[in-house]
Amino acid sequence: MEGISDIKIIGIDQTRPPRSRKEPYINLYFKLSHKAPEDWCDAFNQLVSKHKFASKIEPKEGLFIDTWVRKPEEIVPLVDGLKAAVIKITEAYIALREAEALAAKLNHGEKPEDEGEQARLNRIVESLNFDD
């Protein structure tokens, strides 16, 4: 199973390739490496809604970025911006999940230092006997 940190744009949706038409725009559909969580998609949509060309991921589907440009020359900068947005949202999503996990531990009386090397050090220090 892929993790959230593995999400990236892997190409064009082959079922909907870009086409030159009479309309003054080109529809583009980029495929993600795997399905993104709905809340990740919502955050992505909110971030890219402020971009020059509207882009969107259907949260229920979570696999394709639907966007457009006016001219072919605009595709490369658009893709670069979308890749940066994917990275930014993924980093924010991971940070949020880590903060939620930490808050859940703290709410259950656990301390982050109850694990790993810190836990071992804490147990040794607690077991020290200073009675002589």
Salt bridges, closest charged atoms under 4 A:
ASP13 OD2 - ARG16 NE 2.72
GLU38 OE1 - LYS60 NZ 3.73
ASP39 OD2 - ARG97 NH2 2.11
GLU58 OE2 - LYS56 NZ 3.57
GLU74 OE2 - LYS52 NZ 3.85
GLU100 OE1 - ARG97 NH1 2.91
GLU115 OE2 - LYS105 NZ 2.38
GLU117 OE1 - ARG120 NH2 3.05
